[in-house]
């Protein structure tokens, strides 16, 4: 962030601290929301809000880097809806006798995706710097649509 946005290390440090603080503060209200309204609306909110925040991030990077970082903070806030709702949804749907194995399998798949993702992002970036973000936003919107089909 220091190099790309031409921000000082202090600003980047404050950003990281704010990100952690937001994550800490939002957890209980998000949990209450999920308990009250369920996983489906939480998924939809997360995917739609994340796509909007990411689109604004891309737009603002060219105008105002601090405003762009604010959009990333907002995106991370809405990510809490997905993370917590997905754990709750899985716990309700998967037999308790294999729940830990399932979570470990999910973690392994996530690690594989994390290894492949940066390479795909770099290839897309080399074509057009906005292409990784457009792809990500499209995926989020598709997930929001698919989430409406959950039972």
N, C-alpha and C positions, 0 to 999 in steps of 0.2 A: 504494500500500500504506500509505503514511503516513496518508492521509485515511480510507480504508476500514477498516483494522485499528487505527487510532489508535496506530501505532507510531512510534518516533523514527526520524529519518533514519539514525542510527547502526545501529539494528537492521536497517533495510532494506538499508543498505550491507553489513553483515555477511552478510545473506541472499544478496545478489547475489554476494559473494565466495565464499561456500560453494557456491553453485550452480555457479560457474565451476570451483572446485576439484574438486567431485564429477565434473563432466563431464571434466575432465582426467584424474583418477585412474582412472575407470571404463573408459576407452577400450580399453586393452590387454587387460584381463580379458574385456571383452565381445567383442573381436575373437577372442580364443582360444576363447571359448564358441561363437561362430558357426562358426569353422573346425572345431571338434570335432563339434558337434551339427547344424549347418546353419541355414539361414535360417528354415525353417518353425517350429521350436520357439522361435526368437528372436522372430518376429512374434507368436506366441501369448503368450509371456511378456510382451512389451511391451504388447500391447493389454489383456490381462487385468489386469496389475499397474497400468497407467495408469488403467484404469477403477476399480479398487479404491481407489487413492490419491486419485483425483479425488472419488469418493463420500465418502471420509473427510475430504477437504479441505472439502467442502460441509458435512458434519455438524459438523466442528470449528470452522468459522468462527463459529458461533453460541455455542460453548462456550469455546474457547481459541484466539485468533489465532496464537500461536506454534506451537501444535500443528498448526494448519491449514497454516502455512508449512512445517512439517516434512514434511507430506504432499506439498506441492508439490515440495520437494527430492527426496523419494523418487520422485515421478512423473517428474521430470526424469532421474533416474538410469536408470529403465527405458526412457525414450525413446531412450537410446543404443542399445538393442537394435534398435529399429526402424530408426533412421537408418543404422546400419552394415549391418544385414542387407539393407535394401532396396537399397543401393548394390551389395552383393555379388550379390544375386539378379538385378538388372538387368544387371550386367556378364556374368553367366553366360548370360542368356537373349537378349540383344540382339546382333546381328551387330556385330562390332568396327568395320566400315566406317561404321556410322551411330551408333555409341555416343555420341559427343560431341553430335551433332545431337539424339539422343533425350534426353540429359540437359538440353540447352538448352530443348527443348520442355517437358520436365517442369518446369523452373525457371519458364518462362513461365506454364504452367498454375497452378503454385503461387502466382505473383504475382497472377494473376486471382482465385484463391480467397481470397488474403489481403486483397484489396480488398473482396470481397463479404462475407466472414465477419463482420467487425465490425458491419455493418449488420444482418445476420440475428441476430447475438447481441444487439444493442440491441433489436430488435423482440421477441425472445423474452424478454429481461430486462424489458421494459415490461409484458409479460403476467404474468410471475412471475419473481422474481430467481433461482430455482433452475432454471428451464426451459432456459437455455443449457447448464448443466452436465448436466442430465438428457439432453438431446439429444446432447451430446458423449459421455457415458458410454454411451448406447445405440449410438452409432456405433462406439465402440471395441469393444463386445461383439460387434457384427455383424462387424467386421473380424477379431476373434479366431475367430469361427465360420468365416468365409470362408477364413481362413488355413489351417484344417485341410484344405482341399481342394487346397492347392498341391502341385505335384509337384517 
